[in-house]
């Protein structure tokens, strides 16, 4: 067949290099291998694995596009797609092909995920398919106790790995199939994707995932890279971006929007099942983000959002610290346990130079804990430290003396009228602050103390009467915040009939220390404004 008669997939046409060519025989060989396998579940159990159009296009592109060196052009393939579209079955079939059909001597094929249960999903499908295929069953050995499949002819194996039990040594993958990269462990991801040595001429990294809700994760970095390559902002000829996603501006309740993220709709996913899930999300706000994330592949920044981040970002007005020297301000101090984040936030009421509340935050972590926290939390503490956004104290615990000295230096620059703090450490904090000549104010963390300043923070944000300078750490914490209500009425939005709310560290999951400090400082500023009205403006409006 001449090249002119070969129908090259549109996906391949878009990302092929001029020096690459399309090898139909290689693409068809992989298709034929997969079609010899059988489905393992539901009404398709026992039927031949016939690739759906979107699956076939991916297979033909990944394995049919050959670079100028004679090997596959694409070494990484990122697939973002709604759940229940058959991604696990496709990955399992590819795991078997890469183990046997790729004809790589000593191949090491790994399926990886954040936990062993998730990592085993691909293996279970692959093991069943292998056992049910006579041609494969007599050539390979399935070792369920080790989650391992061995192909002795080429001394190759397929192995399950998770972040709970992977090894950093001796990894030389021919292929890595990473499931749900939106929750990938950063260190494991680094080890596995950088483990292919020069001895592998055409390794393959297959990343297949739904969207996530952590924009500081390695999964989001992959998502952004895929978008940039797809839209031409970046160039990486070895990376194939495939994104079945809705757009943020799409009407999420429409079937045409569902189809964008669910190419299997009407086949493996009945449209009615998506309609039922959508209807449920309409009735329950807690399910809306989940529907958008898992069904429409829209990255959401938290499970239940309290702070409208697009408006928070509009409050990133610059804060001129020089103009604030000597100005009255109120401080909120969230003094952490010895190995956690400590936050101090200064709030400057409106003055003749600025009609907004101005915010200056400070944060501390023990220096030795930062690498561990980056790996564990997938939060770029190390980058923030390099950017000067985090202060560190030596060792693996917070040295409070360092913080007292820092506050004392701040007090020489600014007129800190009061320092509000969580009263659980009242004796220790009071003594240190009084020794500096500062006025310590114990601040309760319950509804009585936190309700009004919490809602005032929202009012100031919505009216754009707060300036936070766009600090990335404070933004991350604002995005993390979830609200607790003192009754079950309206609990989904953190509000009850009486309007009593407060930030909840337990519900928020990720850190909100800076926002708690901001609320405490704002609370003290509100008290003094209510008493003296020293600044111009409409005053405090209670919601």
ZISULJO-V798777 format. One record per run of one state. SS is the DSSP state (H for helix, E for strand, C for the rest). FROM is the first residue (numbers start at 0). LEN is the number of residues. If there is no record, write none. Layout:
<<SS:FROM:LEN> <SS:FROM:LEN>>
This chain:
<<C:0:2> <H:2:3> <C:5:4> <H:9:6> <C:15:5> <E:20:2> <C:22:1> <H:23:12> <C:35:2> <E:37:1> <C:38:3> <H:41:3> <C:44:3> <E:47:1> <C:48:4> <H:52:12> <E:64:2> <C:66:5> <E:71:1> <C:72:3> <E:75:5> <C:80:6> <H:86:15> <C:101:6> <E:107:6> <C:113:2> <H:115:16> <C:131:2> <H:133:4> <C:137:3> <E:140:3> <H:143:3> <C:146:1> <E:147:4> <H:151:3> <C:154:1> <E:155:7> <C:162:12> <E:174:5> <C:179:1> <H:180:3> <C:183:2> <H:185:8> <C:193:10> <E:203:6> <C:209:8> <H:217:13> <C:230:8> <E:238:5> <C:243:11> <H:254:7> <C:261:3> <E:264:1> <C:265:3> <E:268:1> <C:269:1> <H:270:13> <C:283:1> <H:284:12> <C:296:12> <H:308:5> <C:313:7> <H:320:4> <C:324:3> <E:327:7> <C:334:7> <E:341:7> <C:348:2> <E:350:1> <C:351:2> <E:353:1> <C:354:2> <E:356:10> <H:366:11> <C:377:3> <H:380:6> <C:386:4> <E:390:3> <C:393:6> <H:399:14> <C:413:1> <E:414:8> <H:422:13> <C:435:4> <E:439:4> <C:443:3> <H:446:16> <C:462:3> <E:465:2> <C:467:4> <H:471:9> <C:480:2> <E:482:3> <C:485:5> <H:490:3> <C:493:7> <E:500:3> <C:503:1> <H:504:4> <C:508:4> <H:512:20> <C:532:11>>
